[in-house]
Amino acid sequence: MTVLPDDGLSLAAEFPDATREHWQSLVAGVLRKSGRDVSGPAAEEALATTLQDGLITRPLYTAEDAPGDGSSGSVSSPGSFGPPGAAGYPGFAPFTRGGRPEGGAVSGWDVRQRHTRPDPARANEAVLADLENGVTSLWLGVGAAGVPVSGLATALAGVYLDLAPVALDAGDEFGPAARELLRLYDERGVARHQARGTLGADPVALLARTGRETDGHTEEAMALAALCDREYPGLRAISVDALPYHEAGASDAQELGCSLATGVGWLRELTAAGLSVEAACGQLEFRYAATADQFLTISKLRAARRLWARVAEVCGAPAAGAQRQHAVTSPVMMTRRDPWVNMLRTTVASLAAGMGGADAVTVLPFDHSLGLSDAFSRRIARNTSTILLEESHLGRVIDPAGGSWYVERLTDDLAHAAWAWFQEIERAGGQRAALRGGLIEERLSDTWRERSGRLARRREPITGVSEFPQLSQPPVERDPAPGPPGGGLPVVRRDEAYEALRARSDAHLAATGARPRVFLAALGPAAAHTARATFAASLFQAGGIEPVHEPVSVDADTAADAFTRSGASVACLCSSDALYTELAAPVAAALKSAGAPRVFLAGRPGEHRETYLEAGVDEFVVAGGDAVAVLTSVLDRMGVA
């Protein structure tokens, strides 16, 4: 047996200490090889990425990047608790590391499934199937969002209401829906202290979604809050739903700021009506979107708890600042084309929600954007959480991302950006005033416009839509789901620009029996043209344009005949820069002589631009170019309505 010496764990002492400066010098050496002459901190900055809200992610994080003490004793700061940079402990202010001292170690998170099927009997079938197979609570669309209020009893038939919490989403019918659910509790003998869930009163989200709200809604929500505080200790009356802002294009900081402003508004209303700050906090449940950007989602949920803890501290009730969170996988990221990829997106999003400390997680089924989900998609959705909890044991670790210098820095930066937006809303008169006055819609529109530019340029790729689309894949069909009410903030989707292009292609296919086509004129051997031929094929397919790559390679003598036989309306040259200088001009001229009205070249022309244009090349398609603008123009020229 080998016995290690006492200093056996100090082997690293044989190596020199690594410094940030040394790492920066190594980075600078690599960058110089690519023609970028930078050194020192500039070398590190060259690899940094700018996110929305002005946040920056860096290539390296060390203890130097840990957040400092944000405590100022002022309402003008999100603040912090404890020593500089401390995130506290789970279950204690500022609750960054979790709202419960045990984190998710006891049972993980509440697996909450959403149901919006209008037929109460069919909704009941789905509800029972979910509860029998791993779902632990229900999120029911009621009224215009799902089952009618009168059908709530049927939809919940056979459900043990003392065991399965129910969260309602009833829009402007939240009052009747809440009263009906409370009636069912009494009718089925559920003791009032056993009732669990959320009644879903949400007049502010109603204002955001529809542009309308009445004083009666606010009064009814406060009456429900007072009733729950008195008689139903396990029920929360009010939802602070940030999804309307997320679905209108908000950034993560804007989503947080809007939810914070809404929550503060409710604290004012409820305490003015006679509830204590502690009781008012206990009537609120916050709902956030979880996206496939796992680190931003983790940091957003952690920052949300810290921000709300700051509000509770300023209000004199720091112990009541444990924010109850319901995370929902983002509807904005869901795609209608190649919807199977949504399973991967929601898996990452739900993992991030769990790691971020959400109390309840809803995984939207992969066919959510297509209509009413079927049994298979709901099964996959609920099993996503089951695998994370039962096989990956994610719920056994408290704040698994805590202590990461990157996550702690991102949490802190996001909290400050959200606090600044929250203060701006407060200066505008609060959330309701900012909605009515147009401030929120204006800012969210600006944010979405900037993001739409990244989507159009494929800087933010969408797998199966803007990257690697499958034109031959048959569409997935579902029964129509209840639509959004409309009249308020817009509802956006990441795939909307490409979906409009694909819809044009589908209509052309239905009318003519064929999709619009592009001929890929590949020059030289496969080793020379494959990269750009693959790029061009993916680009044009994103707009519903079918690439024809037959024969594998062409030259000036064969290009015209190949183009004619392809049945394409436009052509695209694909090869290496070296072969372009030799073959692009004669092949472009041949394609023009064959009647090609538009000839593209994949890649940057460099110094040969004028030569290619004179030979017949009309446009250059490059990585980072505006794909949506190019594809729209191509379909227009093809006469695709």
C-alpha positions as a printed NumPy array, in Angstrom:
array([[  0.   ,   0.   ,   0.   ],
       [  1.302,   3.435,  -0.954],
       [  1.105,   6.037,   1.782],
       [  0.925,   9.647,   0.666],
       [  3.149,  12.092,   2.523],
       [  1.546,  14.711,   4.687],
       [  1.944,  17.253,   1.925],
       [  0.396,  14.967,  -0.674],
       [ -2.365,  17.451,  -1.444],
       [  0.005,  20.319,  -2.119],
       [  1.33 ,  19.014,  -5.422],
       [  0.122,  22.167,  -7.137],
       [  2.855,  23.996,  -5.275],
       [  5.3  ,  22.572,  -7.833],
       [  3.727,  24.774, -10.498],
       [  3.956,  28.576, -10.678],
       [  0.866,  30.546,  -9.738],
       [ -1.304,  31.419, -12.714],
       [ -2.239,  35.063, -12.971],
       [ -4.893,  36.857, -14.963],
       [ -2.166,  38.872, -16.69 ],
       [ -0.42 ,  35.682, -17.856],
       [ -3.71 ,  34.327, -19.2  ],
       [ -4.35 ,  37.618, -21.025],
       [ -0.929,  37.445, -22.657],
       [ -1.668,  33.924, -23.917],
       [ -5.004,  35.097, -25.318],
       [ -3.297,  38.026, -27.031],
       [ -0.866,  35.616, -28.698],
       [ -3.722,  33.598, -30.177],
       [ -5.585,  36.709, -31.326],
       [ -2.491,  38.054, -33.079],
       [ -2.495,  34.968, -35.286],
       [ -5.92 ,  36.048, -36.545],
       [ -4.764,  39.593, -37.217],
       [ -6.01 ,  41.233, -34.009],
       [ -3.191,  43.151, -32.348],
       [ -4.388,  43.558, -28.761],
       [ -2.771,  42.993, -25.396],
       [ -3.5  ,  43.077, -21.687],
       [ -7.117,  43.669, -20.625],
       [ -8.026,  44.515, -24.244],
       [ -7.312,  40.903, -25.191],
       [ -9.827,  39.712, -22.616],
       [-12.351,  42.346, -23.713],
       [-12.054,  41.079, -27.277],
       [-13.624,  37.786, -26.18 ],
       [-16.421,  39.337, -24.11 ],
       [-20.054,  39.085, -25.234],
       [-22.593,  41.853, -24.826],
       [-26.073,  40.717, -23.815],
       [-29.352,  42.584, -23.596],
       [-29.68 ,  45.255, -20.887],
       [-26.04 ,  46.205, -21.404],
       [-24.834,  43.125, -19.525],
       [-21.471,  41.681, -20.501],
       [-20.288,  38.109, -20.126],
       [-16.553,  37.645, -19.998],
       [-14.422,  34.689, -21.056],
       [-12.884,  34.278, -17.593],
       [-14.232,  34.726, -14.078],
       [-12.169,  34.603, -10.896],
       [-12.644,  35.669,  -7.297],
       [-11.834,  39.2  ,  -8.456],
       [-15.175,  39.24 , -10.296],
       [-17.295,  38.325,  -7.28 ],
       [-19.968,  40.981,  -6.587],
       [-19.04 ,  43.626,  -4.063],
       [-21.22 ,  44.874,  -1.246],
       [-24.309,  46.35 ,  -2.874],
       [-25.76 ,  47.468,   0.429],
       [-26.233,  51.196,   0.581],
       [-28.965,  51.506,   3.14 ],
       [-30.911,  53.288,   0.415],
       [-34.046,  52.427,  -1.479],
       [-32.129,  53.422,  -4.617],
       [-30.144,  50.166,  -4.62 ],
       [-31.115,  46.478,  -4.811],
       [-28.703,  46.064,  -1.919],
       [-27.285,  42.926,  -0.409],
       [-27.176,  41.267,   2.989],
       [-24.214,  40.121,   4.995],
       [-20.541,  40.636,   4.158],
       [-19.437,  42.016,   0.782],
       [-20.621,  39.821,  -2.064],
       [-22.456,  37.412,   0.23 ],
       [-25.471,  35.645,  -1.234],
       [-26.691,  34.637,   2.212],
       [-28.067,  31.234,   3.109],
       [-31.047,  29.318,   1.691],
       [-34.219,  30.298,   3.503],
       [-32.763,  33.537,   4.882],
       [-32.642,  37.078,   3.553],
       [-31.851,  38.022,   0.846],
       [-33.106,  34.596,  -0.313],
       [-30.808,  34.657,  -3.345],
       [-29.918,  31.047,  -2.64 ],
       [-33.524,  29.944,  -2.195],
       [-36.734,  30.756,  -0.406],
       [-36.624,  27.622,   1.767],
       [-33.823,  26.555,   4.122],
       [-33.9  ,  23.04 ,   2.698],
       [-33.944,  24.294,  -0.918],
       [-35.359,  21.549,  -3.107],
       [-33.706,  18.793,  -1.118],
       [-36.966,  17.486,   0.348],
       [-39.12 ,  17.057,  -2.759],
       [-37.585,  19.144,  -5.519],
       [-40.036,  21.501,  -7.179],
       [-43.753,  21.38 ,  -7.738],
       [-44.353,  19.833, -11.203],
       [-47.203,  22.007, -12.474],
       [-48.931,  21.104, -15.752],
       [-50.985,  23.615, -17.767],
       [-54.405,  22.709, -19.18 ],
       [-56.411,  24.89 , -21.57 ],
       [-58.747,  22.423, -23.312],
       [-62.236,  24.042, -23.393],
       [-64.179,  20.764, -23.203],
       [-64.463,  20.022, -19.435],
       [-64.757,  16.26 , -19.924],
       [-61.691,  16.019, -22.172],
       [-59.816,  18.389, -19.877],
       [-60.625,  16.065, -16.989],
       [-59.16 ,  13.083, -18.857],
       [-55.924,  14.977, -19.367],
       [-55.876,  16.235, -15.76 ],
       [-56.267,  12.76 , -14.292],
       [-53.666,  11.268, -16.631],
       [-51.163,  13.903, -15.56 ],
       [-51.823,  13.55 , -11.831],
       [-51.531,   9.774, -12.06 ],
       [-48.156,  10.032, -13.774],
       [-45.989,  12.494, -11.911],
       [-47.654,  15.904, -12.02 ],
       [-48.069,  17.4  ,  -8.546],
       [-50.252,  20.465,  -9.262],
       [-52.53 ,  21.869, -11.967],
       [-52.499,  25.176, -13.809],
       [-55.965,  25.563, -15.307],
       [-57.004,  27.989, -17.983],
       [-60.572,  29.021, -17.159],
       [-63.089,  31.116, -19.063],
       [-61.775,  32.416, -22.376],
       [-58.413,  30.785, -21.566],
       [-59.808,  27.252, -21.224],
       [-62.693,  25.466, -19.542],
       [-65.783,  27.565, -18.769],
       [-66.288,  28.493, -15.145],
       [-69.414,  26.32 , -15.093],
       [-67.295,  23.344, -16.223],
       [-64.7  ,  23.61 , -13.483],
       [-66.371,  20.916, -11.381],
       [-66.319,  18.489, -14.316],
       [-62.716,  19.296, -15.188],
       [-61.692,  18.555, -11.581],
       [-63.861,  15.46 , -11.12 ],
       [-61.931,  12.732,  -9.345],
       [-59.152,  15.109,  -8.281],
       [-58.169,  15.007,  -4.613],
       [-58.247,  18.737,  -4.01 ],
       [-56.658,  18.384,  -0.58 ],
       [-53.596,  16.807,  -2.229],
       [-53.275,  18.467,  -5.636],
       [-52.845,  22.257,  -5.57 ],
       [-54.733,  24.166,  -8.262],
       [-53.553,  27.418,  -9.861],
       [-56.188,  29.307, -11.842],
       [-55.646,  31.457, -14.921],
       [-59.023,  32.982, -15.676],
       [-58.299,  36.427, -17.107],
       [-61.149,  38.824, -16.408],
       [-63.224,  35.938, -14.976],
       [-60.869,  35.351, -12.06 ],
       [-63.539,  36.335,  -9.52 ],
       [-66.217,  33.833, -10.603],
       [-63.553,  31.166, -11.173],
       [-62.108,  31.664,  -7.683],
       [-65.526,  31.515,  -6.059],
       [-66.339,  28.323,  -7.954],
       [-63.107,  26.68 ,  -6.825],
       [-63.743,  27.686,  -3.213],
       [-67.251,  26.257,  -3.538],
       [-65.784,  22.96 ,  -4.758],
       [-63.467,  22.85 ,  -1.74 ],
       [-66.458,  23.154,   0.578],
       [-68.613,  20.761,  -1.447],
       [-65.943,  18.051,  -1.418],
       [-65.155,  18.409,   2.247],
       [-61.703,  19.947,   1.892],
       [-60.809,  21.71 ,   5.132],
       [-59.912,  25.325,   4.505],
       [-56.443,  24.918,   5.967],
       [-55.821,  22.06 ,   3.49 ],
       [-56.616,  24.032,   0.348],
       [-53.462,  24.731,  -1.679],
       [-52.783,  26.735,  -4.805],
       [-53.289,  30.15 ,  -6.378],
       [-56.6  ,  31.796,  -7.252],
       [-54.894,  33.717, -10.038],
       [-56.319,  37.197,  -9.517],
       [-54.196,  39.309, -11.841],
       [-55.75 ,  42.617, -12.945],
       [-52.369,  44.093, -13.906],
       [-51.567,  41.239, -16.299],
       [-55.102,  41.664, -17.631],
       [-54.321,  45.314, -18.332],
       [-51.064,  44.304, -20.029],
       [-52.733,  41.665, -22.206],
       [-55.975,  43.464, -23.089],
       [-55.342,  47.146, -22.465],
       [-58.325,  47.304, -20.143],
       [-58.961,  46.963, -16.432],
       [-61.765,  48.065, -14.14 ],
       [-61.699,  49.223, -10.544],
       [-63.967,  46.293,  -9.816],
       [-61.196,  43.861, -10.739],
       [-58.782,  45.421,  -8.252],
       [-61.379,  45.486,  -5.499],
       [-62.285,  41.859,  -6.18 ],
       [-58.62 ,  40.804,  -6.069],
       [-58.114,  42.551,  -2.722],
       [-61.268,  40.941,  -1.322],
       [-59.975,  37.506,  -2.328],
       [-56.606,  38.293,  -0.725],
       [-58.281,  39.302,   2.529],
       [-60.425,  36.133,   2.456],
       [-57.417,  33.867,   1.861],
       [-55.458,  35.603,   4.607],
       [-58.299,  35.035,   7.066],
       [-59.532,  31.563,   6.152],
       [-57.287,  29.806,   3.58 ],
       [-53.671,  29.89 ,   4.809],
       [-52.5  ,  27.616,   1.976],
       [-54.003,  29.702,  -0.821],
       [-52.522,  32.742,  -2.499],
       [-55.   ,  35.067,  -4.139],
       [-52.853,  37.104,  -6.516],
       [-50.502,  36.181,  -9.355],
       [-47.778,  38.612, -10.349],
       [-47.414,  37.361, -13.9  ],
       [-44.385,  38.561, -15.879],
       [-45.209,  36.427, -18.933],
       [-47.141,  39.207, -20.726],
       [-43.941,  41.28 , -20.755],
       [-41.754,  38.36 , -21.767],
       [-44.189,  37.557, -24.592],
       [-44.09 ,  41.199, -25.716],
       [-40.327,  40.983, -26.239],
       [-38.975,  42.074, -22.856],
       [-35.41 ,  41.386, -21.84 ],
       [-34.738,  39.53 , -18.605],
       [-34.102,  42.748, -16.663],
       [-37.278,  44.314, -18.077],
       [-39.27 ,  41.227, -17.089],
       [-37.882,  41.445, -13.558],
       [-38.466,  45.191, -13.295],
       [-42.078,  44.903, -14.434],
       [-42.801,  42.1  , -11.971],
       [-41.154,  44.046,  -9.156],
       [-43.186,  47.17 ,  -9.941],
       [-46.369,  45.089, -10.036],
       [-45.564,  43.434,  -6.722],
       [-44.832,  46.78 ,  -5.06 ],
       [-48.135,  48.112,  -6.4  ],
       [-49.962,  45.221,  -4.77 ],
       [-48.174,  45.801,  -1.457],
       [-49.447,  49.379,  -1.495],
       [-53.003,  48.298,  -2.335],
       [-53.179,  45.434,   0.159],
       [-51.598,  47.259,   3.095],
       [-53.878,  50.245,   2.448],
       [-56.79 ,  47.794,   2.684],
       [-55.656,  46.665,   6.13 ],
       [-53.312,  43.7  ,   5.55 ],
       [-49.903,  43.681,   7.181],
       [-46.831,  43.701,   4.953],
       [-46.187,  40.085,   5.928],
       [-49.748,  39.06 ,   5.028],
       [-49.632,  40.993,   1.759],
       [-46.382,  39.302,   0.721],
       [-47.971,  35.956,   1.528],
       [-50.759,  36.577,  -1.001],
       [-48.451,  36.965,  -4.001],
       [-47.035,  34.337,  -6.337],
       [-44.589,  35.511,  -9.028],
       [-44.486,  33.925, -12.488],
       [-41.42 ,  34.118, -14.745],
       [-40.329,  32.713, -18.088],
       [-37.513,  30.16 , -18.2  ],
       [-35.586,  30.137, -21.469],
       [-32.996,  27.854, -23.038],
       [-30.307,  30.346, -21.998],
       [-29.686,  28.424, -18.808],
       [-27.322,  30.826, -17.049],
       [-29.537,  33.848, -17.637],
       [-32.558,  31.919, -16.359],
       [-30.718,  30.726, -13.248],
       [-29.469,  34.239, -12.553],
       [-32.859,  35.817, -13.241],
       [-34.645,  33.694, -10.654],
       [-31.898,  34.288,  -8.098],
       [-31.953,  38.035,  -8.805],
       [-35.748,  38.099,  -8.533],
       [-35.607,  36.728,  -4.992],
       [-32.894,  39.187,  -4.013],
       [-34.864,  42.121,  -5.432],
       [-38.078,  41.144,  -3.673],
       [-36.163,  40.623,  -0.434],
       [-34.904,  44.19 ,  -0.773],
       [-38.48 ,  45.439,  -1.157],
       [-39.576,  43.492,   1.921],
       [-36.586,  44.832,   3.879],
       [-37.419,  48.439,   2.979],
       [-41.043,  47.785,   3.978],
       [-39.897,  46.622,   7.41 ],
       [-40.602,  42.898,   6.949],
       [-37.332,  41.269,   5.819],
       [-38.415,  37.823,   6.992],
       [-41.416,  37.947,   4.617],
       [-39.244,  38.483,   1.531],
       [-39.086,  34.848,   0.401],
       [-40.603,  35.173,  -3.057],
       [-42.842,  32.318,  -4.189],
       [-41.84 ,  31.567,  -7.815],
       [-43.598,  29.768, -10.643],
       [-41.323,  29.302, -13.684],
       [-42.799,  28.518, -17.108],
       [-40.731,  27.427, -20.078],
       [-40.734,  30.318, -22.521],
       [-43.568,  30.443, -25.091],
       [-41.474,  32.911, -27.118],
       [-38.751,  30.354, -27.815],
       [-41.183,  27.654, -29.018],
       [-41.254,  27.033, -32.769],
       [-44.016,  25.843, -35.064],
       [-41.656,  24.265, -37.602],
       [-39.701,  21.195, -36.478],
       [-41.492,  21.379, -33.109],
       [-39.683,  18.283, -31.85 ],
       [-36.657,  20.493, -31.165],
       [-38.809,  22.259, -28.56 ],
       [-38.298,  19.21 , -26.332],
       [-34.61 ,  20.078, -26.131],
       [-35.341,  23.745, -25.462],
       [-37.781,  22.998, -22.658],
       [-35.408,  20.455, -21.107],
       [-32.664,  23.066, -20.775],
       [-35.167,  25.696, -19.602],
       [-36.686,  23.455, -16.927],
       [-33.227,  22.43 , -15.735],
       [-32.339,  26.112, -15.397],
       [-35.602,  26.845, -13.577],
       [-34.896,  24.077, -11.086],
       [-31.288,  25.15 , -10.601],
       [-32.481,  28.73 , -10.198],
       [-34.668,  27.702,  -7.272],
       [-38.2  ,  27.974,  -8.708],
       [-40.861,  26.589,  -6.373],
       [-43.096,  25.381,  -9.209],
       [-42.083,  24.591, -12.798],
       [-44.347,  24.252, -15.826],
       [-42.835,  22.594, -18.877],
       [-44.915,  23.59 , -21.884],
       [-45.448,  20.653, -24.282],
       [-43.421,  20.747, -27.496],
       [-46.575,  21.367, -29.575],
       [-47.701,  24.309, -27.443],
       [-47.435,  26.792, -30.339],
       [-49.513,  24.574, -32.635],
       [-52.697,  24.301, -30.581],
       [-54.053,  21.959, -27.925],
       [-51.402,  19.498, -26.809],
       [-52.002,  15.773, -27.208],
       [-51.371,  13.019, -24.667],
       [-47.889,  12.243, -25.999],
       [-46.616,  15.812, -25.787],
       [-48.019,  16.25 , -22.265],
       [-46.343,  12.998, -21.211],
       [-42.974,  14.182, -22.527],
       [-43.451,  17.528, -20.754],
       [-44.163,  16.033, -17.341],
       [-41.459,  13.377, -17.742],
       [-38.908,  16.113, -18.354],
       [-39.236,  17.227, -14.742],
       [-39.442,  13.63 , -13.557],
       [-36.103,  12.783, -15.146],
       [-34.442,  15.89 , -13.734],
       [-35.783,  15.136, -10.256],
       [-35.741,  11.337, -10.038],
       [-32.84 ,  10.368, -12.312],
       [-30.587,  13.423, -12.3  ],
       [-31.428,  14.185,  -8.625],
       [-31.324,  17.89 ,  -9.338],
       [-33.679,  18.624,  -6.435],
       [-31.253,  17.187,  -3.895],
       [-28.794,  20.04 ,  -4.24 ],
       [-29.482,  23.467,  -2.755],
       [-28.633,  26.314,  -5.142],
       [-26.294,  24.192,  -7.308],
       [-25.081,  27.237,  -9.275],
       [-24.304,  29.231,  -6.141],
       [-20.651,  30.091,  -5.672],
       [-19.923,  30.177,  -9.39 ],
       [-18.202,  33.511,  -9.925],
       [-19.938,  33.805, -13.291],
       [-23.419,  33.13 , -11.924],
       [-22.93 ,  35.356,  -8.883],
       [-21.68 ,  38.216, -11.093],
       [-24.501,  37.753, -13.599],
       [-27.07 ,  37.632, -10.781],
       [-25.724,  40.888,  -9.378],
       [-25.554,  42.664, -12.759],
       [-29.063,  41.539, -13.645],
       [-30.408,  42.693, -10.281],
       [-28.963,  46.174, -10.77 ],
       [-30.266,  46.457, -14.348],
       [-33.735,  45.322, -13.235],
       [-33.716,  47.715, -10.27 ],
       [-32.911,  50.64 , -12.578],
       [-35.859,  49.754, -14.845],
       [-38.115,  49.303, -11.803],
       [-37.192,  52.776, -10.591],
       [-38.015,  54.235, -13.989],
       [-41.451,  52.609, -13.845],
       [-41.962,  53.982, -10.352],
       [-41.066,  57.482, -11.531],
       [-43.718,  57.091, -14.229],
       [-46.341,  56.459, -11.537],
       [-46.107,  52.692, -11.107],
       [-46.825,  49.687, -13.282],
       [-50.404,  50.53 , -14.181],
       [-49.537,  54.123, -15.121],
       [-46.525,  52.974, -17.148],
       [-48.741,  50.532, -19.044],
       [-51.469,  53.069, -19.715],
       [-48.965,  55.781, -20.653],
       [-47.168,  53.594, -23.184],
       [-43.746,  53.616, -21.501],
       [-43.586,  49.844, -21.13 ],
       [-44.806,  49.049, -24.641],
       [-42.333,  51.544, -26.123],
       [-39.341,  50.108, -24.266],
       [-40.304,  46.515, -24.932],
       [-40.81 ,  47.293, -28.621],
       [-37.326,  48.78 , -28.799],
       [-35.883,  45.68 , -27.156],
       [-37.745,  43.338, -29.496],
       [-36.741,  45.356, -32.555],
       [-33.089,  44.966, -31.614],
       [-33.519,  41.252, -30.974],
       [-35.432,  40.788, -34.229],
       [-32.377,  42.154, -36.018],
       [-30.204,  39.454, -34.429],
       [-32.737,  36.797, -35.37 ],
       [-32.928,  38.071, -38.949],
       [-29.13 ,  37.95 , -39.208],
       [-29.061,  34.543, -37.55 ],
       [-26.798,  35.885, -34.82 ],
       [-29.376,  34.235, -32.586],
       [-29.934,  30.977, -34.462],
       [-33.154,  28.963, -34.252],
       [-32.447,  25.299, -34.866],
       [-34.92 ,  23.778, -37.294],
       [-36.093,  27.214, -38.431],
       [-33.279,  29.598, -39.36 ],
       [-30.632,  26.87 , -39.135],
       [-30.963,  23.344, -40.546],
       [-34.662,  23.562, -41.511],
       [-36.39 ,  20.467, -42.867],
       [-38.611,  21.414, -45.808],
       [-39.726,  17.844, -46.386],
       [-40.992,  17.366, -42.833],
       [-44.804,  17.19 , -42.783],
       [-46.464,  19.763, -40.532],
       [-47.649,  18.718, -37.065],
       [-51.376,  19.396, -36.746],
       [-53.295,  20.059, -33.544],
       [-56.784,  21.222, -32.574],
       [-56.858,  25.007, -32.161],
       [-56.235,  26.333, -28.66 ],
       [-57.887,  29.392, -27.113],
       [-56.083,  32.453, -28.461],
       [-54.703,  35.388, -26.489],
       [-57.27 ,  38.088, -25.686],
       [-55.493,  40.86 , -27.622],
       [-55.832,  44.608, -27.321],
       [-52.833,  45.119, -25.052],
       [-49.135,  44.426, -25.443],
       [-48.193,  42.524, -28.611],
       [-47.427,  38.803, -28.515],
       [-44.182,  37.926, -30.263],
       [-42.428,  34.689, -31.162],
       [-38.807,  34.101, -32.123],
       [-39.771,  32.273, -35.3  ],
       [-42.369,  34.761, -36.563],
       [-40.351,  36.307, -39.425],
       [-39.291,  32.901, -40.758],
       [-42.772,  31.485, -40.192],
       [-44.195,  34.179, -42.506],
       [-41.706,  33.165, -45.212],
       [-42.47 ,  29.471, -44.812],
       [-46.192,  30.185, -44.98 ],
       [-45.661,  31.861, -48.37 ],
       [-43.759,  28.803, -49.579],
       [-46.487,  26.465, -48.311],
       [-49.137,  28.447, -50.166],
       [-47.045,  28.283, -53.346],
       [-46.681,  24.513, -52.914],
       [-50.434,  24.107, -52.478],
       [-51.159,  26.248, -55.554],
       [-48.498,  24.882, -57.95 ],
       [-47.48 ,  21.49 , -56.581],
       [-43.872,  22.582, -56.073],
       [-41.897,  24.838, -53.797],
       [-39.872,  27.768, -55.118],
       [-36.378,  26.523, -55.965],
       [-32.803,  27.761, -56.015],
       [-30.083,  26.089, -58.071],
       [-26.822,  25.609, -56.153],
       [-24.058,  26.005, -58.7  ],
       [-21.225,  24.325, -56.797],
       [-17.778,  24.939, -58.283],
       [-14.849,  22.579, -57.966],
       [-14.473,  19.492, -55.772],
       [-16.595,  18.789, -52.704],
       [-13.783,  19.844, -50.395],
       [-13.913,  23.317, -51.926],
       [-17.659,  23.895, -52.118],
       [-19.312,  21.843, -49.353],
       [-19.082,  24.462, -46.596],
       [-20.7  ,  27.242, -48.629],
       [-23.168,  24.919, -50.342],
       [-24.339,  23.792, -46.897],
       [-24.56 ,  27.421, -45.757],
       [-26.568,  28.436, -48.836],
       [-28.889,  25.439, -48.629],
       [-29.684,  26.197, -44.985],
       [-30.202,  29.884, -45.747],
       [-32.666,  29.375, -48.588],
       [-34.535,  26.556, -46.852],
       [-35.146,  28.935, -43.927],
       [-37.368,  30.859, -46.352],
       [-39.088,  27.773, -47.732],
       [-36.973,  27.769, -50.91 ],
       [-35.902,  24.278, -52.002],
       [-32.207,  23.968, -52.95 ],
       [-31.347,  21.872, -56.   ],
       [-27.773,  20.589, -55.878],
       [-27.616,  18.423, -58.998],
       [-25.102,  17.853, -60.444],
       [-22.636,  17.935, -57.586],
       [-20.378,  20.352, -59.421],
       [-20.662,  22.551, -62.522],
       [-18.43 ,  24.719, -64.693],
       [-18.975,  27.299, -67.411],
       [-19.824,  24.593, -69.97 ],
       [-22.396,  22.675, -67.883],
       [-23.966,  25.347, -65.655],
       [-26.566,  26.63 , -68.131],
       [-28.009,  23.199, -68.917],
       [-28.003,  22.163, -65.238],
       [-29.848,  25.341, -64.28 ],
       [-32.503,  24.796, -66.96 ],
       [-33.101,  21.208, -65.847],
       [-33.315,  22.182, -62.168],
       [-36.595,  24.052, -62.534],
       [-35.18 ,  26.772, -60.285],
       [-35.901,  30.469, -60.582],
       [-32.613,  31.719, -59.116],
       [-29.075,  30.395, -58.727],
       [-26.345,  30.625, -56.102],
       [-22.63 ,  30.076, -56.69 ],
       [-20.906,  28.065, -53.967],
       [-17.173,  27.449, -53.656],
       [-13.948,  28.626, -52.065],
       [-12.491,  32.099, -52.529],
       [ -9.657,  30.663, -54.611],
       [-11.967,  28.936, -57.084],
       [-14.254,  31.947, -57.255],
       [-11.442,  33.997, -58.79 ],
       [-11.119,  31.394, -61.55 ],
       [-14.668,  30.173, -62.162],
       [-17.251,  32.568, -60.661],
       [-17.326,  35.079, -63.529],
       [-17.728,  32.605, -66.457],
       [-20.27 ,  30.465, -64.559],
       [-22.31 ,  33.534, -63.557],
       [-22.327,  34.647, -67.202],
       [-23.483,  31.175, -68.288],
       [-26.314,  31.201, -65.747],
       [-27.443,  34.62 , -66.944],
       [-27.435,  33.394, -70.535],
       [-29.644,  30.473, -69.441],
       [-32.234,  32.934, -68.142],
       [-31.428,  33.103, -64.439],
       [-33.002,  36.389, -63.344],
       [-31.023,  36.487, -60.091],
       [-27.589,  35.034, -59.361],
       [-26.201,  34.967, -55.829],
       [-22.681,  34.226, -54.646],
       [-22.165,  32.681, -51.207],
       [-19.358,  34.519, -49.449],
       [-17.657,  37.884, -49.377],
       [-16.323,  39.039, -52.749],
       [-13.375,  41.034, -51.428],
       [-11.403,  42.837, -54.092],
       [-13.161,  40.934, -56.892],
       [-16.577,  42.437, -56.215],
       [-16.765,  44.544, -59.4  ],
       [-15.577,  41.656, -61.557],
       [-18.304,  39.375, -60.228],
       [-20.986,  42.03 , -60.598],
       [-19.992,  42.719, -64.2  ],
       [-20.14 ,  38.986, -64.978],
       [-23.722,  38.695, -63.745],
       [-23.645,  38.169, -59.977],
       [-26.493,  40.227, -58.501],
       [-26.02 ,  39.796, -54.771],
       [-23.703,  38.286, -52.166],
       [-25.06 ,  36.231, -49.258],
       [-22.815,  36.094, -46.218],
       [-22.894,  34.891, -42.634],
       [-24.295,  37.692, -40.509],
       [-26.262,  39.212, -43.371],
       [-29.978,  39.962, -43.081],
       [-31.373,  36.574, -44.041],
       [-35.005,  37.66 , -43.671],
       [-34.522,  40.62 , -46.021],
       [-32.724,  38.463, -48.611],
       [-35.337,  35.709, -48.506],
       [-38.233,  38.145, -48.631],
       [-36.712,  39.776, -51.687],
       [-36.156,  36.414, -53.389],
       [-39.747,  35.295, -52.844],
       [-40.994,  38.65 , -54.099],
       [-38.936,  38.332, -57.289],
       [-40.174,  34.774, -57.757],
       [-43.737,  36.002, -57.568],
       [-44.507,  33.924, -54.463],
       [-47.535,  35.613, -52.925]])
